[in-house]
Amino acid sequence: MIIAWIFGTIVFIYCLFVLYLWLGWEQIELGEDEEYLPSVAVIIPVRNEAETIRPLLQDLFGQTYKGMWEMVVVNDHSEDHTIQVVKNEFKGKANCHLLELEGDEGKKAALAMGIANTQASIILTIDGDCRVRPEWIKAMTSAFSNSTQMVSGPVGFTNNAGLFHQMQVIEFASLIGSGAALIGWHKPVMANGANLAFRKSAFEAVGGYNDSTTASGDDVFLLHKIAEKYPDSVAFARNEEAIVRTQTPGSFKRFWQQRKRWASKWKAYSDGLTRAIAVFIFIVSLSMGALPVLVASGVVSLFTWLNLLVAKSFFDYFFLRQIVKFSGAKMNLPAFLLLQLIYPYYVVSTALFSFRKTYSWKGRKVK
C-alpha cells in the first residue's frame, strides 16, 4: 500500500507539472512588431551537408524580410562537396558569405566564427539540414520587443510516413512544447539551436560560448547565461511562419546517437531549475518503467498501474496534442499509446548512456 501511494504521489505531481506546462503554453505572448527591421545575420554551421544544404539556401533566398540581412555559412571541416555546393549557390549574391573553420572544430566554434564576422544586431542560427518558410526571418525578428534579448523558435519535422516517424514527432513535441511553456512562465530552460535568435550585444555581454565545457549545448547554455544576466528577456516565437523543419533521423541508430548527444550536456547544467526538472523526469520515467515489473512480482496491483498510466497519459495527450497541431502534424493515437509504454525505458536508458565519454556526430567522434 505504501509503495502504491509513493507511485501515486509521483504521478500526481507529474500531472500538476503538465498542467503547469499547458498554462504556460497558453500564456505565451503573441505580440508581433512588424515595423521592427533590425539588421540580421543568419549563421549556418555546416559539416557534410552536401545533400541537404541547397534546399535551405534556396529557402533563404526567397525570404520576404525587408530589413538588411546577410547569410553566413561556416564550413566545419566537411569531408564531402558541401563547399562546392555553397559556392555555386552564392555566386552573384553580395549578402552571402562562406567561411572556413581552421584549427578549431565543432558547431560552437563554427557559430562563434560566424558571429565574429558580422556586424548585424540580431543573430539567427539554423542547421544546414533544415527548411524554412518565406516569412521565417520576419516572424523571428518580430517576436523581439525592446527588452527581449533572445527568441527561441519552434522546430518541427517534415512529413514522413511510418510509426517510428510519428513517435518521433510526438516525442520531439514534448521537448519543444515544454521549453516554450516554461518560457511562457519566464523560466527558460530549453531552446533548440536549429531555430534561435539573439542580440549580438547580449551574446558578447555573456561571453558567448567561452565557458562552455561540452561539445553539445550551444543553445541551452547560451540561453541560461542570457536569462541570468537579463531576467525576463527570453521569448518564444509562437508563430507558424517561424517554424523550422527538419527530417527525423531515418534509423534508430541515428536517433539514438542524436539523443545521446542531447542528453550528454545535462551533467554540465548549472541552472538549478533545469537540473531539478531533468532529475524529476528521470524519477517519473524510472517509476513508470518499474511499475510493470512490480505488477508481475505481485508488489503492486494491475489496477493501480493501469490507473496511474491512464492518468499520466490523459494529461500528456491533451498537452501534446496542442503542440503537435501547432507544428502542422497530426496526433497519431497508436504512436502516442505505444510511446507511453516505451518512453520511460527510453528516458532511463538515454540518461544512463549519457555518462559515456564519446558519441558519434556526422562522422566525428565527440567527447
Secondary structure, 3 states (H helix, E strand, C coil): CHHHHHHHHHHHHHHHHHHHHHHHHHCCCCCCCCCCCCCEEEEEEECCCCCCHHHHHHHHHCCCCCCCEEEEEEECCCCCCHHHHHHHHHCCCCCEEEEECCCCCCHHHHHHHHHHCCCCCEEEECCCCEECCCCHHHHHHCCCCCCCCEEECCEEECCCCCHHHHHHHHHHHHHHHHHHHHHHCCCCCCCCCCCEEEEHHHHHHCCCCCCCCCCCCHHHHHHHHHHHHCCCCEEECCCHHHCEEECCCCCHHHHHHHHHHHHCCHHHCCCHHHHHHHHHHHHHHHHHHHHHHHHHCCCCCHHHHHHHHHHHHHHHHHHHHHHHHHCCCCCCHHHHHHHHHHHHHHHHHHHHHCCCCCEEECCEEEC
